[in-house]
Amino acid sequence: MKLKPRTRRIALIAGGSVLLLGILTAAGGWMFVCHGNSCPSLAGLEKYQPRQTSRLYAADGRLIAAIGTERRTLATLDQIPKQVQDAFVIVEDKRFYSHGGIDFLRIFGAGFANLRAGGIAQGFSTITMQLARNLFPERLNAREKTLGRKLREAKVARAIEAKYTKDRILELYLNQIYLGNGAFGVETASERYFGKPVRDLNLPEAAMLAALPKGPERYNPRRWPERAVQRRNVVLDLMRRAGSISGADASLARAYPLRLVRRSGATGETAPYFVEYVRRLLDEKFGQALYEQGMKVYTTLDLDLQGSAERALDRQLRAVESGQFGAYTHRTYEQYLARASGSSSQEDNVVSPYLQGAFVAMDPRTGAVRALVGGRDFDDSKFDRATQAKRQPGSTFKPIVYSTAIQSGRPASYIIDDAPIELAQMDSTKPWIPANFDLKFEGPIPMRRALYMSRNLPAIRLGMEIGEESIVAMAKRFGITTPVPPYPSINIGSADVYPIEMIAAYSTFANLGMRTSANPIIRVEDAKGTVLWAPEAEREQVLSREEAWLMVDMMKDVVRKGSAANAVWGAGFTLPAGGKTGTTNDYSDVWFIGYTADLVAGVWMGLDNPQKIMANAQGGRLAAPAWTSFMREVYERRPSPPDWPRPSAITTRVVDGGTGLLHGPGCPVEDAYTEYFLPGTEPTKECPRRTTIMGKP
């Protein structure tokens, strides 16, 4: 029916008015989309720095871990191959280079598809809109699927397009997008999935990354490899249709097998206790910046030594549990794992029920921590027994007592009595009656023998004679920061220590007098390479070269003929080395700390809830074999360590082991031995004629 002219004019005016009103309403609504500061300011975008992962490197430059709230390493656009850029653009926003932040054709297409489907079948977010949403997640809730949210994204996207070039927008997008497995950005995802930087990706790998934004978990290639490959091939087909790649290239890429790198140190699986130790130090120094600003942390870790330490400790712990060293009645690690396998609990245990161990190796000259093991299973228990546990050091503390004696002018031939002793206790009516591990007494013996045979009674008497206050002061100089109360029991190691500090204390001997604290960090750089921190190990001259050399010579006897001889020399490690075994009086802690001129290493074993490990649990039997195994493996790969040169001031005398005096014609021949002395401490008298042997050196 033909409308009259007047009616037609009225209809046109009405329609135009409605259209104009709609346009004005839309324009007004657009103006008020970001009312009340509901959209972020571009001033914030100009200062925007994506949260970057801080990366930890071993001493040789290999990546060992990444630390951050979001696993992200930035890459500039010129570091991202064109085929990676093309893949993301074609899949996520094929008209990216022609629209101004909003793809109206895509909006109409998505609207039509959604109407036909009766629900959300397609989205219409552009790369710029995704950037807006992901850059400001606290303002634009990505889970909020509302028209208001989409309008705010579009508004911010338009502002971004007006401010930045397409290249800059794409670069920001490719660095912040989430690609599954905790990886943010294409650089981190490339390393997580393929073990190489994004610049080295081939075509099928580039397509695999571009397949992930649609569903990072649904197409996770580690969990759903077949599904991921199907999606990758869809991406390759889209690239072919867009003319980005040829049909031949697409066919070859579709046939390419999915090759993912094995999970590695980049996810924190290499030296996890060492990584956590470093993280705690950095957290204390830098706080939240550590997790967001992409620092580069160069550590002292030697991956070869770390592997040797882990193997040596694990082998020895399993040997102890197997009954090789005597009846073992506690639950073994394997039994614990078998029982835990049927449980759904993923708790992190501070206290574990199975035998635990710790191992630290360091360069005594610099303090560089070369290896650190804080427990048997980081996933089961993140408590670090090397740096966080406080345990009694037992006889590994005795060298501090004997160092104090040497410094006080007592020679290694000084005679002390290995005889029973009974001491009153301040907090008990019962006396303290210490004993030797073998429950025997040797009578008067030289200080040298008392140390290498680890006799308790002589050490207690010597410490009391010198004065416990002097022992406490010396322990502090050796780097012990835990409280050491001035009681006689400290002379045989009753005061708790951190294992890493007790082990680092032995650097004093390896360095001939200079104590160096343990340090796991070489330097920390920001993302641009500026050095933020280059910590230096604390160093202190504790003993003179002559005093330290005498201690080293006495401690060499521990591994040559003393409490660790069977486990060290008897096991074939005869390079110049010294050390000391340690066992607590209730057999709940066993130790061995030993050193060469270029490496100090220590082993501790025990249960988290201190209790008797087994009958006759001695450091020389249980802990020292792990040290020997480690050292033998290490020195198969590196030059033999030098011996410590004897200082010219050191003198020698032939002395009598029963009296400590010069050996004369009236003394038993079997008691004669050559001893070393600091100038002025040599004996001046000959031993008297004797017909009985009082003790043997």
C-alpha positions as CSV (number, residue, x, y, z in Angstrom):
1,M,0.0,0.0,0.0
2,K,1.3,3.4,-1.1
3,L,1.6,5.9,1.8
4,K,0.4,9.4,1.4
5,P,3.2,12.0,1.2
6,R,2.2,13.5,4.5
7,T,2.2,10.1,6.2
8,R,5.6,9.3,4.6
9,R,7.1,12.5,5.9
10,I,5.8,11.8,9.4
11,A,7.2,8.3,9.3
12,L,10.6,9.5,8.1
13,I,10.7,12.2,10.8
14,A,9.7,9.7,13.5
15,G,12.2,7.1,12.2
16,G,14.9,9.7,12.0
17,S,14.1,10.9,15.4
18,V,14.3,7.5,16.9
19,L,17.6,6.8,15.1
20,L,19.0,10.2,16.2
21,L,17.8,9.5,19.7
22,G,19.5,6.1,19.6
23,I,22.7,7.6,18.3
24,L,22.6,10.3,21.0
25,T,21.8,7.7,23.6
26,A,24.7,5.5,22.4
27,A,27.1,8.4,22.3
28,G,26.0,9.5,25.7
29,G,26.3,6.0,27.0
30,W,29.8,5.7,25.4
31,M,30.8,8.9,27.1
32,F,29.7,7.6,30.5
33,V,31.1,4.0,30.0
34,C,34.1,4.9,32.2
35,H,32.2,7.2,34.6
36,G,33.4,7.2,38.2
37,N,37.0,6.3,37.3
38,S,35.8,2.7,36.4
39,C,38.4,2.6,33.5
40,P,42.1,2.8,34.1
41,S,44.0,5.9,33.0
42,L,46.5,5.7,30.2
43,A,48.9,7.4,32.5
44,G,49.1,4.0,34.3
45,L,49.6,2.3,31.0
46,E,52.6,4.5,30.1
47,K,54.2,3.4,33.3
48,Y,53.1,-0.2,33.0
49,Q,55.7,-2.9,33.5
50,P,54.4,-6.4,33.3
51,R,55.3,-8.6,36.3
52,Q,58.4,-10.5,35.3
53,T,59.9,-13.7,36.6
54,S,63.2,-13.4,38.4
55,R,65.6,-16.0,37.1
56,L,68.3,-17.8,39.0
57,Y,71.4,-19.0,37.2
58,A,74.0,-21.5,38.2
59,A,77.7,-20.5,38.4
60,D,78.2,-21.7,34.8
61,G,75.2,-19.6,33.5
62,R,72.6,-22.4,33.2
63,L,69.1,-21.5,34.3
64,I,68.1,-23.3,37.4
65,A,64.8,-21.7,38.5
66,A,62.3,-18.9,38.0
67,I,60.7,-17.0,40.8
68,G,57.6,-14.8,40.5
69,T,53.9,-14.2,41.0
70,E,53.6,-14.7,37.3
71,R,56.1,-16.7,35.3
72,R,57.1,-14.1,32.7
73,T,60.2,-13.1,30.8
74,L,59.9,-10.1,28.5
75,A,60.9,-10.2,24.8
76,T,61.0,-7.3,22.4
77,L,59.1,-7.6,19.2
78,D,62.2,-7.9,17.1
79,Q,63.1,-11.0,19.2
80,I,59.8,-12.6,18.4
81,P,59.8,-14.3,15.0
82,K,57.4,-13.1,12.3
83,Q,55.7,-16.4,12.1
84,V,54.9,-16.3,15.8
85,Q,53.5,-12.8,15.4
86,D,51.5,-13.9,12.4
87,A,50.1,-17.0,14.1
88,F,48.7,-15.0,17.0
89,V,47.3,-12.2,14.8
90,I,45.6,-14.6,12.4
91,V,44.1,-16.7,15.1
92,E,43.1,-14.0,17.6
93,D,42.5,-10.9,15.5
94,K,42.9,-11.2,11.7
95,R,41.9,-7.5,11.1
96,F,44.3,-6.3,13.9
97,Y,46.3,-4.0,11.5
98,S,43.1,-2.4,10.0
99,H,40.8,-1.7,12.9
100,G,41.1,1.0,15.6
101,G,40.8,-1.3,18.6
102,I,37.2,-2.5,17.9
103,D,36.4,-4.8,15.0
104,F,32.8,-3.9,14.1
105,L,32.6,-6.6,11.4
106,R,33.5,-9.2,14.1
107,I,30.9,-7.7,16.4
108,F,28.1,-8.2,13.8
109,G,29.4,-11.6,12.9
110,A,29.6,-12.7,16.5
111,G,26.2,-11.3,17.3
112,F,24.6,-13.2,14.4
113,A,26.4,-16.4,15.4
114,N,25.3,-16.0,19.0
115,L,21.7,-15.4,18.0
116,R,21.7,-18.5,15.9
117,A,23.2,-20.5,18.7
118,G,20.9,-19.0,21.4
119,G,23.9,-18.3,23.6
120,I,27.6,-17.2,23.6
121,A,29.1,-19.0,20.7
122,Q,31.7,-16.4,19.6
123,G,33.5,-13.6,21.2
124,F,34.5,-10.3,19.5
125,S,37.5,-9.2,21.6
126,T,40.3,-7.8,19.6
127,I,44.0,-8.1,20.6
128,T,43.8,-4.6,21.9
129,M,40.7,-5.4,24.0
130,Q,42.4,-8.4,25.4
131,L,45.4,-6.3,26.2
132,A,43.1,-3.8,28.0
133,R,41.5,-6.6,30.0
134,N,44.7,-8.3,31.0
135,L,46.7,-5.2,31.7
136,F,44.2,-4.1,34.3
137,P,42.7,-7.3,35.8
138,E,41.9,-5.6,39.1
139,R,39.7,-3.0,37.3
140,L,38.3,-5.2,34.5
141,N,37.4,-8.5,36.0
142,A,38.1,-11.1,33.3
143,R,35.4,-13.4,34.7
144,E,32.7,-10.7,34.5
145,K,30.9,-11.6,31.3
146,T,28.7,-8.5,31.0
147,L,28.0,-5.9,28.4
148,G,29.4,-3.2,30.7
149,R,32.7,-5.0,31.0
150,K,32.9,-5.3,27.2
151,L,32.2,-1.7,26.7
152,R,34.9,-0.7,29.2
153,E,37.4,-2.9,27.4
154,A,36.4,-1.3,24.1
155,K,36.8,2.2,25.5
156,V,40.2,1.4,26.9
157,A,41.2,-0.3,23.6
158,R,40.3,2.8,21.6
159,A,42.4,4.9,23.9
160,I,45.3,2.5,23.6
161,E,45.1,2.5,19.8
162,A,45.1,6.3,19.8
163,K,48.2,6.3,21.9
164,Y,50.4,3.5,20.7
165,T,51.6,1.9,17.5
166,K,50.4,-1.5,16.4
167,D,53.8,-3.0,17.0
168,R,53.9,-1.7,20.6
169,I,50.4,-3.1,21.2
170,L,51.3,-6.5,19.8
171,E,54.5,-6.5,21.8
172,L,52.7,-5.8,25.0
173,Y,50.1,-8.4,24.2
174,L,52.6,-11.2,23.4
175,N,54.4,-10.5,26.7
176,Q,51.4,-10.6,29.0
177,I,49.1,-13.3,27.5
178,Y,48.6,-16.4,29.7
179,L,49.6,-19.6,27.9
180,G,49.1,-22.3,30.5
181,N,51.5,-24.1,32.9
182,G,52.0,-20.9,34.8
183,A,53.6,-19.2,31.8
184,F,52.8,-15.6,30.9
185,G,54.1,-14.3,27.6
186,V,55.5,-16.1,24.6
187,E,59.1,-16.1,25.9
188,T,58.4,-17.9,29.1
189,A,55.9,-20.3,27.4
190,S,58.6,-21.2,24.7
191,E,61.1,-22.1,27.4
192,R,58.5,-24.0,29.5
193,Y,57.2,-26.1,26.6
194,F,60.1,-26.3,24.2
195,G,63.2,-25.5,26.3
196,K,64.4,-22.6,24.1
197,P,63.9,-18.9,23.6
198,V,61.0,-17.8,21.4
199,R,63.4,-16.5,18.7
200,D,64.4,-20.2,18.0
201,L,60.9,-21.6,17.5
202,N,60.0,-23.4,14.3
203,L,56.6,-23.1,12.5
204,P,54.7,-25.9,14.3
205,E,56.0,-24.7,17.7
206,A,54.9,-21.2,16.9
207,A,51.4,-22.5,15.9
208,M,51.3,-24.5,19.1
209,L,51.7,-21.4,21.2
210,A,49.1,-19.6,19.2
211,A,46.7,-22.4,19.8
212,L,46.7,-21.9,23.5
213,P,44.9,-18.6,24.2
214,K,41.6,-20.2,23.2
215,G,41.9,-22.6,26.1
216,P,45.2,-22.7,27.9
217,E,44.1,-25.6,30.1
218,R,41.9,-27.4,27.5
219,Y,44.8,-27.4,25.0
220,N,47.6,-27.9,27.5
221,P,50.1,-30.0,25.4
222,R,51.5,-31.7,28.6
223,R,48.1,-32.9,29.7
224,W,46.2,-33.3,26.4
225,P,48.8,-33.8,23.7
226,E,46.4,-35.1,21.0
227,R,43.9,-32.3,21.6
228,A,46.7,-29.8,21.5
229,V,48.1,-31.1,18.2
230,Q,44.6,-31.0,16.6
231,R,44.2,-27.4,17.7
232,R,47.8,-26.6,16.4
233,N,46.9,-28.0,13.0
234,V,43.8,-25.8,12.9
235,V,46.0,-22.8,13.5
236,L,48.3,-23.9,10.7
237,D,45.3,-24.2,8.3
238,L,44.2,-20.7,9.3
239,M,47.7,-19.4,8.5
240,R,47.7,-21.1,5.2
241,R,44.3,-19.6,4.3
242,A,45.5,-16.2,5.3
243,G,48.5,-16.6,3.0
244,S,51.0,-16.4,5.8
245,I,52.5,-19.8,5.0
246,S,52.4,-22.0,1.9
247,G,50.4,-25.2,1.6
248,A,53.7,-27.2,1.5
249,D,54.9,-25.6,4.7
250,A,51.5,-26.2,6.4
251,S,51.6,-29.9,5.4
252,L,55.1,-30.4,6.7
253,A,54.2,-28.6,10.0
254,R,51.1,-30.7,10.5
255,A,53.3,-33.8,10.3
256,Y,55.8,-32.5,12.8
257,P,55.6,-34.4,16.1
258,L,54.9,-32.7,19.4
259,R,58.3,-32.4,21.1
260,L,58.1,-30.9,24.6
261,V,61.2,-30.4,26.8
262,R,61.2,-32.4,30.0
263,R,60.3,-30.5,33.1
264,S,63.5,-29.0,34.3
265,G,65.2,-26.5,36.6
266,A,63.3,-23.7,35.1
267,T,60.3,-24.9,37.1
268,G,62.4,-25.2,40.3
269,E,63.1,-28.9,40.2
270,T,66.9,-28.5,40.2
271,A,68.5,-28.0,43.7
272,P,65.1,-27.0,45.2
273,Y,66.5,-26.5,48.7
274,F,69.2,-24.2,47.3
275,V,66.7,-22.3,45.3
276,E,64.5,-21.8,48.3
277,Y,67.5,-20.7,50.4
278,V,68.4,-18.1,47.8
279,R,64.7,-17.0,47.5
280,R,64.5,-16.4,51.3
281,L,67.7,-14.2,51.2
282,L,66.4,-12.2,48.2
283,D,62.9,-11.8,49.7
284,E,64.5,-10.3,52.8
285,K,66.6,-7.9,50.7
286,F,64.1,-6.9,47.9
287,G,60.6,-7.9,49.1
288,Q,57.9,-7.9,46.4
289,A,60.2,-6.6,43.7
290,L,61.8,-10.0,43.5
291,Y,58.6,-11.5,42.2
292,E,57.6,-8.8,39.7
293,Q,60.7,-7.0,38.3
294,G,62.5,-9.7,36.4
295,M,65.7,-9.8,38.3
296,K,68.7,-11.9,37.1
297,V,70.3,-13.7,40.0
298,Y,73.7,-15.3,39.4
299,T,74.3,-17.9,42.1
300,T,77.4,-19.9,43.2
301,L,75.8,-23.3,42.6
302,D,77.9,-25.9,40.8
303,L,75.4,-28.2,39.1
304,D,77.9,-31.0,38.9
305,L,78.8,-30.8,42.6
306,Q,75.1,-30.5,43.4
307,G,74.4,-33.7,41.6
308,S,77.3,-35.5,43.3
309,A,76.0,-34.3,46.7
310,E,72.5,-35.4,46.1
311,R,73.6,-38.9,44.9
312,A,76.1,-39.4,47.8
313,L,73.6,-38.4,50.5
314,D,70.7,-40.4,49.0
315,R,72.8,-43.6,48.6
316,Q,74.0,-43.4,52.1
317,L,70.6,-42.7,53.7
318,R,69.2,-45.7,51.8
319,A,72.1,-47.9,52.9
320,V,71.5,-47.0,56.6
321,E,67.7,-47.7,56.2
322,S,68.5,-51.0,54.5
323,G,70.2,-52.3,57.7
324,Q,73.7,-52.3,56.2
325,F,75.1,-50.6,59.3
326,G,72.9,-52.4,61.8
327,A,69.3,-52.9,62.7
328,Y,67.2,-50.0,61.6
329,T,63.7,-49.9,63.2
330,H,62.2,-46.6,62.0
331,R,60.0,-46.3,59.0
332,T,62.0,-46.0,55.8
333,Y,61.6,-43.4,53.1
334,E,60.3,-46.1,50.7
335,Q,57.8,-47.3,53.2
336,Y,56.6,-43.7,53.8
337,L,56.2,-43.2,50.1
338,A,54.3,-46.4,49.7
339,R,51.9,-45.5,52.5
340,A,51.5,-41.9,51.2
341,S,50.7,-43.0,47.7
342,G,47.2,-44.0,48.8
343,S,46.5,-40.7,50.4
344,S,45.2,-37.6,48.7
345,S,46.8,-35.3,51.1
346,Q,49.3,-32.8,49.6
347,E,50.4,-31.3,52.9
348,D,53.9,-29.9,53.2
349,N,55.5,-31.6,56.2
350,V,57.8,-29.7,58.5
351,V,58.5,-32.9,60.4
352,S,58.9,-36.1,58.4
353,P,58.9,-39.6,60.0
354,Y,61.8,-41.0,58.0
355,L,65.6,-40.6,58.2
356,Q,66.7,-37.2,56.9
357,G,69.9,-35.7,55.9
358,A,71.6,-32.4,54.8
359,F,74.7,-31.7,52.8
360,V,76.6,-28.5,52.1
361,A,79.7,-28.0,50.0
362,M,81.4,-24.6,49.7
363,D,84.6,-23.0,48.4
364,P,86.4,-22.0,51.5
365,R,88.3,-19.2,49.8
366,T,85.3,-17.3,48.7
367,G,82.4,-18.7,50.7
368,A,80.6,-19.7,47.5
369,V,78.1,-22.4,48.2
370,R,78.6,-25.0,45.5
371,A,76.0,-27.6,46.6
372,L,73.2,-27.7,49.2
373,V,70.8,-30.4,50.0
374,G,68.3,-29.6,52.8
375,G,66.4,-32.9,52.8
376,R,65.3,-36.0,50.9
377,D,62.1,-34.8,49.3
378,F,61.4,-31.1,48.8
379,D,57.8,-31.9,47.6
380,D,57.1,-33.7,50.8
381,S,58.9,-31.3,53.2
382,K,60.2,-27.9,52.3
383,F,61.9,-27.4,55.7
384,D,65.6,-26.9,55.0
385,R,67.7,-28.9,57.4
386,A,70.9,-27.3,56.1
387,T,70.0,-23.7,56.8
388,Q,66.9,-23.8,59.1
389,A,67.4,-26.7,61.4
390,K,69.1,-26.4,64.8
391,R,70.9,-29.6,65.8
392,Q,73.6,-30.6,68.2
393,P,76.9,-30.8,66.4
394,G,78.4,-33.4,68.8
395,S,82.1,-33.8,68.3
396,T,82.3,-31.7,65.2
397,F,82.4,-28.8,67.7
398,K,85.6,-30.1,69.3
399,P,88.0,-28.5,66.8
400,I,86.8,-25.1,68.2
401,V,87.8,-26.3,71.7
402,Y,91.2,-27.5,70.5
403,S,91.8,-24.4,68.4
404,T,91.3,-22.3,71.6
405,A,93.8,-24.6,73.3
406,I,96.4,-24.2,70.5
407,Q,95.9,-20.4,70.5
408,S,96.3,-20.4,74.3
409,G,99.8,-21.8,73.9
410,R,99.1,-25.5,74.5
411,P,101.0,-27.7,72.0
412,A,99.4,-30.8,70.3
413,S,101.5,-32.9,72.7
414,Y,99.8,-31.4,75.7
415,I,98.7,-34.2,78.0
416,I,95.1,-34.4,79.2
417,D,93.4,-37.0,81.2
418,D,91.0,-39.4,79.7
419,A,89.4,-40.5,83.0
420,P,85.9,-40.5,84.5
421,I,84.5,-37.2,85.7
422,E,81.4,-36.2,87.6
423,L,80.0,-32.7,87.5
424,A,77.2,-31.0,89.3
425,Q,74.3,-29.7,87.2
426,M,72.6,-26.4,88.0
427,D,69.1,-27.6,87.1
428,S,69.3,-31.1,88.5
429,T,70.2,-32.8,91.8
430,K,71.8,-35.6,89.7
431,P,75.4,-35.1,88.6
432,W,76.4,-35.1,85.0
433,I,78.6,-38.2,84.3
434,P,79.8,-38.0,80.7
435,A,81.4,-41.0,79.0
436,N,83.3,-41.9,75.8
437,F,81.4,-43.6,73.0
438,D,83.2,-46.9,73.7
439,L,82.7,-46.5,77.5
440,K,86.4,-46.9,78.1
441,F,89.2,-44.6,79.4
442,E,92.8,-44.3,78.2
443,G,94.2,-42.2,81.0
444,P,96.7,-39.4,80.2
445,I,97.0,-38.9,76.4
446,P,98.3,-36.2,74.1
447,M,95.8,-33.6,72.8
448,R,96.4,-34.8,69.3
449,R,95.2,-38.3,70.1
450,A,92.3,-37.0,72.1
451,L,91.1,-35.1,69.0
452,Y,91.6,-37.7,66.3
453,M,90.1,-40.5,68.4
454,S,87.3,-38.2,69.5
455,R,87.6,-38.8,73.2
456,N,85.0,-36.9,75.2
457,L,86.5,-36.7,78.6
458,P,89.7,-35.0,77.5
459,A,87.7,-32.4,75.5
460,I,85.6,-31.6,78.5
461,R,88.6,-31.3,80.8
462,L,90.4,-29.2,78.3
463,G,87.5,-26.8,77.8
464,M,87.0,-26.4,81.6
465,E,90.7,-25.7,82.0
466,I,90.7,-23.0,79.3
467,G,87.3,-21.7,80.5
468,E,83.9,-22.0,78.8
469,E,83.7,-18.2,78.2
470,S,86.8,-18.5,76.0
471,I,85.2,-21.4,74.1
472,V,82.0,-19.4,73.6
473,A,84.0,-16.4,72.3
474,M,85.9,-18.6,69.9
475,A,82.7,-20.2,68.6
476,K,81.4,-16.8,67.7
477,R,84.6,-16.1,65.8
478,F,84.1,-19.3,64.0
479,G,80.8,-18.0,62.7
480,I,78.3,-19.7,65.1
481,T,75.4,-17.4,65.7
482,T,73.2,-19.6,67.8
483,P,73.4,-19.3,71.6
484,V,76.3,-21.3,73.1
485,P,75.8,-21.3,76.9
486,P,79.0,-21.5,79.0
487,Y,78.6,-25.0,80.4
488,P,81.0,-27.9,80.3
489,S,78.8,-29.9,78.0
490,I,79.4,-27.5,75.1
491,N,82.9,-28.8,74.8
492,I,81.5,-32.0,73.3
493,G,78.9,-30.2,71.2
494,S,75.7,-29.9,73.2
495,A,74.7,-26.4,71.9
496,D,72.4,-26.3,68.9
497,V,73.9,-25.0,65.6
498,Y,72.7,-24.4,62.1
499,P,74.5,-27.0,59.9
500,I,75.5,-24.5,57.3
501,E,77.3,-22.4,59.9
502,M,79.0,-25.4,61.5
503,I,80.2,-26.5,58.1
504,A,81.3,-23.0,57.1
505,A,83.3,-22.8,60.3
506,Y,85.7,-25.4,58.9
507,S,86.7,-22.9,56.2
508,T,89.0,-21.6,59.0
509,F,91.1,-24.7,58.7
510,A,91.0,-25.1,54.9
511,N,92.1,-21.4,54.6
512,L,94.8,-21.7,57.3
513,G,93.1,-19.4,59.7
514,M,90.7,-17.2,57.7
515,R,87.1,-18.1,58.3
516,T,84.7,-17.3,55.4
517,S,80.9,-17.3,55.8
518,A,78.7,-19.2,53.3
519,N,77.4,-17.1,50.4
520,P,75.1,-18.5,47.6
521,I,74.8,-15.3,45.5
522,I,77.4,-13.8,43.2
523,R,75.3,-10.8,42.0
524,V,71.7,-9.6,41.4
525,E,70.9,-7.6,38.3
526,D,67.7,-5.8,37.3
527,A,66.0,-6.6,33.9
528,K,68.3,-4.1,32.2
529,G,71.5,-5.6,33.6
530,T,72.2,-3.0,36.3
531,V,73.9,-4.6,39.3
532,L,71.6,-4.2,42.3
533,W,73.5,-6.3,44.8
534,A,76.8,-8.1,44.9
535,P,77.1,-9.6,48.4
536,E,80.5,-10.4,49.8
537,A,81.1,-13.2,52.2
538,E,82.0,-12.2,55.7
539,R,85.7,-13.0,56.4
540,E,87.6,-13.0,59.7
541,Q,91.1,-14.1,60.7
542,V,90.4,-16.5,63.5
543,L,93.7,-18.3,63.8
544,S,97.3,-17.5,62.7
545,R,98.6,-19.6,59.8
546,E,100.8,-21.5,62.2
547,E,97.9,-22.2,64.6
548,A,95.6,-23.3,61.8
549,W,98.3,-25.5,60.2
550,L,98.7,-27.4,63.5
551,M,94.9,-27.9,63.7
552,V,94.9,-29.1,60.1
553,D,97.7,-31.6,60.8
554,M,95.8,-32.9,63.9
555,M,92.6,-33.2,61.9
556,K,94.4,-35.0,59.1
557,D,94.9,-37.8,61.6
558,V,91.1,-38.1,62.0
559,V,90.9,-39.4,58.4
560,R,94.2,-41.2,58.4
561,K,94.0,-43.2,61.6
562,G,91.2,-41.8,63.7
563,S,87.4,-41.9,64.0
564,A,86.9,-41.5,60.2
565,A,89.8,-43.6,59.0
566,N,87.8,-46.6,57.8
567,A,85.3,-44.4,55.9
568,V,87.8,-42.1,54.3
569,W,91.3,-43.6,53.9
570,G,90.0,-47.1,54.1
571,A,87.6,-46.2,51.2
572,G,90.4,-45.0,49.0
573,F,90.3,-41.2,49.5
574,T,93.9,-40.4,50.3
575,L,94.2,-36.8,49.0
576,P,95.3,-34.2,51.5
577,A,92.3,-33.7,53.7
578,G,91.2,-33.1,57.3
579,G,87.9,-33.4,59.1
580,K,86.0,-34.4,62.1
581,T,83.3,-36.9,62.9
582,G,80.3,-36.0,65.2
583,T,77.9,-38.0,67.2
584,T,75.5,-36.8,69.9
585,N,75.4,-38.8,73.1
586,D,72.0,-40.2,72.4
587,Y,72.9,-41.2,68.8
588,S,70.3,-38.9,67.4
589,D,72.6,-36.8,65.2
590,V,75.6,-38.0,63.2
591,W,78.0,-35.8,61.3
592,F,81.1,-35.6,59.3
593,I,82.6,-32.3,58.1
594,G,85.8,-32.5,56.1
595,Y,87.8,-30.3,53.8
596,T,90.6,-30.0,51.3
597,A,92.4,-26.8,50.4
598,D,89.7,-25.9,47.9
599,L,86.5,-27.5,49.2
600,V,84.7,-27.8,52.5
601,A,81.8,-30.3,52.7
602,G,79.7,-31.5,55.6
603,V,77.0,-34.2,56.1
604,W,74.4,-34.4,58.8
605,M,71.9,-37.2,59.3
606,G,69.1,-37.7,61.8
607,L,65.3,-37.8,62.3
608,D,63.3,-34.5,62.4
609,N,62.0,-35.5,65.8
610,P,65.4,-36.1,67.5
611,Q,65.6,-39.8,68.5
612,K,68.1,-42.6,68.4
613,I,68.9,-43.5,64.8
614,M,70.2,-47.0,65.7
615,A,72.6,-48.6,68.1
616,N,76.2,-47.5,67.7
617,A,75.2,-44.7,65.3
618,Q,78.5,-42.9,64.9
619,G,79.4,-40.1,62.4
620,G,82.4,-42.1,61.2
621,R,80.2,-45.0,60.3
622,L,77.0,-43.4,59.0
623,A,77.8,-39.9,57.7
624,A,81.5,-40.0,56.6
625,P,80.9,-42.5,53.8
626,A,78.6,-40.0,52.1
627,W,81.4,-37.4,52.3
628,T,83.9,-39.8,50.9
629,S,81.7,-40.8,48.0
630,F,81.1,-37.1,47.2
631,M,84.8,-36.2,47.3
632,R,85.9,-39.2,45.2
633,E,83.4,-38.3,42.5
634,V,84.3,-34.6,42.6
635,Y,88.1,-35.1,42.4
636,E,87.7,-37.5,39.5
637,R,86.6,-34.4,37.5
638,R,89.0,-31.8,38.9
639,P,92.7,-31.5,39.7
640,S,93.8,-32.9,43.0
641,P,93.9,-30.4,45.8
642,P,97.3,-29.1,47.0
643,D,98.6,-30.0,50.5
644,W,98.9,-27.2,53.0
645,P,102.5,-25.9,53.1
646,R,104.1,-26.0,56.6
647,P,104.8,-22.5,57.8
648,S,108.6,-21.9,58.3
649,A,108.1,-21.0,61.9
650,I,106.8,-24.4,62.9
651,T,109.4,-26.5,64.6
652,T,109.6,-30.3,65.2
653,R,110.6,-32.4,68.2
654,V,110.6,-36.1,68.9
655,V,108.4,-36.4,72.0
656,D,107.2,-39.1,74.3
657,G,103.5,-39.9,73.9
658,G,102.9,-40.7,77.6
659,T,104.3,-37.5,79.0
660,G,104.4,-34.9,76.2
661,L,108.1,-34.3,77.1
662,L,111.1,-34.8,74.9
663,H,111.8,-38.4,74.1
664,G,115.0,-39.5,75.8
665,P,116.9,-42.8,76.1
666,G,115.0,-43.8,79.2
667,C,111.6,-43.6,77.4
668,P,109.8,-46.5,75.7
669,V,110.7,-46.6,72.0
670,E,107.1,-47.3,71.0
671,D,105.9,-44.0,72.6
672,A,108.2,-41.9,70.5
673,Y,106.8,-39.8,67.7
674,T,107.5,-36.5,65.9
675,E,105.3,-33.5,66.9
676,Y,105.0,-30.0,65.5
677,F,105.2,-26.9,67.7
678,L,104.6,-23.2,67.6
679,P,107.8,-21.3,68.5
680,G,108.2,-21.2,72.3
681,T,105.8,-24.1,73.0
682,E,108.3,-26.9,72.5
683,P,109.0,-29.1,75.6
684,T,112.5,-28.5,77.2
685,K,112.7,-31.5,79.4
686,E,113.1,-35.1,78.7
687,C,110.6,-37.6,80.0
688,P,111.7,-39.5,83.1
689,R,112.6,-43.1,82.9
690,R,109.5,-45.2,82.8
691,T,108.8,-48.9,82.9
692,T,105.1,-48.8,82.1
693,I,103.3,-47.3,79.2
694,M,100.8,-44.6,80.4
695,G,99.2,-44.0,77.0
696,K,99.7,-44.4,73.3
697,P,99.6,-41.6,70.8
